[in-house]
């Protein structure tokens, strides 16, 4: 995989043995039963969408992940100690707030997408839980010069990247499928205290599960 702005790695984490047997089924079950409706709005913190844009998706926040999928919470911590630190070349920390550490994002049905945005943490991990052919849409797309870089989701692939410098989005699904991804937010000692409280209020303000 090409290097992106000095920090981009794609790892077949399923082949490492770090994921337990049946992990995809576990994630799909939790996404199907515990994800709650969430909304992204253009002009909100970290968003690069035009003001007035409204995007619907579903979310399982980190507090729910910790209770429903403890192995995923442990994986997040292990990655901070091992893989993330190796890729970045510096000490990497998990979030000090469970709710925003490791989440599950769910897009359902044709037209569903995730907004163009920048992350505020210096290292983002993204584990795909579903696989999608190019014709299904739902690609992770980085808005970089000279042309966008698009990555089709493949279950078991973990991406690590600096998304503070590379605007990214999920392109619209073109078929009636469900796309599930697992974003992980990593920090350094210098940046962990800089997470904007208004960002958490925006992303996690509603806690009512469906």
N, C-alpha and C positions, 0 to 999 in steps of 0.2 A: 504494500500500500504506500502511496506517495506520502512524503513528508509534507505536512501542512503548517506553514508559518513557524517552522522550527519545533513543533511539538504535536505529533499525531502518530498514534500507533493503533493497529488493529490486531487483536489477539484472539485465537480460537480457544476461548476459556473452557469450553466443554471438553476439549482434548486434554486439559491439564488435570482433570479429576477434582477440581475445586467445586464443581456443581454436583449436588447429590442426585442419585437416581430418581427419575420422576420429577425433576425440578420444573420442567415446562408445564406439566399437568398441574403442579402446585400453583404456579403463577397464574395460569389460566383460570383455575378455580377461584382464587382470591380476586382476580380482576373481574370475574363474572358475578361474584356475590357481594363484594365489599367496595367496589369502585363507586364513587359518588360523582354526580355531575359537577363540572367545573367550567369556568368561563375565562377566556383570554380577551383582553380589550386593547385595541390600538391606542397608543399613547400612555399606557400604564408602565410601571417600572420595568425596565429591561426590554420592553417591546419596541420593535422597529416597524410595526404595522401602522398604516394611516389611522389617525384619530377617527373614531366611529366604527372601526372594524370590530366585530364580535365573533369569536370562534368558540364553539362548544366542544368539549371533550370530557373524558372521565379520568379520575385520579384516585389512587390509593396512596395516602400520605405515609410518612415515615413512622408515625406512631402506630398506625394500623399494621404496617409491614412488620414492625418489631413484635407485635403480638401474634399475627397470623402466619408469618414466615420467618421464624427466628434464624433459620439457616441463611437467609438473605441478608439479615442485619449483620450476622457474623462475617459473611463474605465481604460486605462493605468495609468492615473494620480490617479484615485480613488484607484486602487490596491496598488500603492506606499504608499498611506496614510493609508491603512487599512490592507488588507490581507497580502501583502508582509512583512510589518513591524511585524505583529503578528507571522508569520512563522519564520522570521529571528531573532527576539528579539532585533532588533536595528532599528534606523531610516533609511528609504530607500528613495532614490531620483530617479526621472525619469532622463533620459538623458538630458544634456544641449544642445544637437543638435537634432532637430526634426527628421532629416533624419534617424537616427539610433535608435530611441526610440522604436517604435512599427512598425513592418513590416508584410507583408504577403508573405509567401513562397509557391510556387506552383510547384508540380511535376506532369508531365503528361506522361502517357503511360508506358508500361512494360519496365523495365530496368532503369527507372529514380530513382535517389537516391540523398541523400545529404551527403556531405563528413564527414569523421571522423575528429573531431576537438575539441578544448577546447574553451570556451568563456573567454573573458578577464574581464567581469563584474562579481561581486560577487554573483549576484542573477539573474537567468533567469526565466521568465515566458513563458509558451508555451500553448496556447489555440488551441485546435483542432477544425477545422471548418467542417471536413468531418470524416465519420466513415468507417473503413476498417476491414474486417475479416482477420484473420491471413493468410489465403491462398492468399490474395491479396498483401501481402508484405507491405512495407511502415511503418514498425514498428520503433518506436523510440528505439534505442538500446544503452545502456550504457556499455562501455567496462571496466568492473570492475571485481575484483576477488571475489569469485573463478570462476564465470562464468558470461557471459553477462546477463544484465537485459533488457528484451524486453517488450515494452508497445505498444499494438495495439491502433491506434488512435480512439477516440470516440468523436464525436461532442459534445461540451459543457463541456468537461473535461479540466481543467486548471492544469498544472503541475508547481510547483515552486521548483527549485533546484539550487545547487551550481555547475555550470558546469565548474568552473575553476579547479576542482579536478577530474571530472569524464568525460573522453573522451566519446563523443557520436556521433551518426550518424543516418541517416534514411536508413533502408535497402531497396534494390531495389524493386520497384513495380513489381509484377509478372503478372498483368493483365492490360488491357487497361482502366485504371481509372485515375481520377484526385485527387490528395491529396493536401489539403490546410491546412496550419497551420499558426499560428500567434505568432511569437516570440516577447517577450518584454524584453528589457534590463533595469535592475535596478542597482543602484549604492549606495554606501555610500559616505559620505563627503570625506573620505580618498581616495576613489578609482575613483571618477568621473573625476578627472583631469588626470588620468593615461591612459585613452583610447588612443590607438595608432592611430595617424592620418593616418598612412599607412594602417591601417585596414579599415577605412572609404573609403580611396581612392580605395582600392582593391574591396570592396563590392559595392560601389555606384558610381564608376567612370563614368559609362555610364548612362545618364539620358534620353535616347531616349525611349519613350514608344512605344509599339506595338499597 
